[in-house]
């Protein structure tokens, strides 16, 4: 990246702090200026890793039907469960532990 581009970007962002309005991303009340050099820029290509799609679940990871009613003995975790605010393996592992720890053995006998 040419140094002039980086300088222009930092100056523009700092103007948003002065005005209290981020015109590029709509953040409310940006507070902190970028002030202390040296400044560096690096190319990064974002990649979609997670989605907020999947079957509808409640806080216990019980799968809900189209009307929002719990489907008995059906749970979904990780990438297959929708609406979780975290991403990656943390989401997958923590939700699986929650289901296993909170619901393990409580659903009654399994059907063959």
Secondary structure, 3 states (H helix, E strand, C coil): CCHHHHHHHHHHHHHHHHHCECCCCCCECCCCCCCCCCCCCCCCCCCCCCCCCCECECCCCEEECCCCCEEEEEECCHHHECCCCCCHHHHHHHHHHHHHHHHCCCCCCCCC
